[in-house]
Amino acid sequence: MKHRIVQWVLAVAAAVALSGAAPAGQQKDTGTVAGVVTRAAGPVAAARVVVSSGSDSKYTASSTTDREGRFTIAGAPVGPIGVKVYDAGNHVVAQARGTLTRGETLTLTVQVP
């Protein structure tokens, strides 16, 4: 009986370790912001995307869209998120907002006029 309990505990521990899940008390309050920047003519390549947090005024991160207009920023703090898209002249040309949940990916489509 004791041997079966030890096997069960080891099996559960291995499953948790392989899943990449952190114990509840150790999870970070972060997630990933991803999306695509588009316009009527198609995707917007090489646009600068800046992500900011409404809950952490010190957090900003930036990325550049790929040739298909996609961007991804990992490690953003949970809560309200703002995304701004800048043109080559450093002017904001589009914005989007959403709410990021711990461990999840917030996916946004940002439409440039």
Secondary structure, DSSP 8 states (H G I E B T S, - for coil): -HHHHHHHHHHHHHHHHHHT---GGG--SEEEEEEEEEETTEE-TT-EEEEEESS-TT-EEEEE--TTSEEEEEEEESEEEEEEEE-TTS-EEEEEEEEE-TT-EEEEEEE--
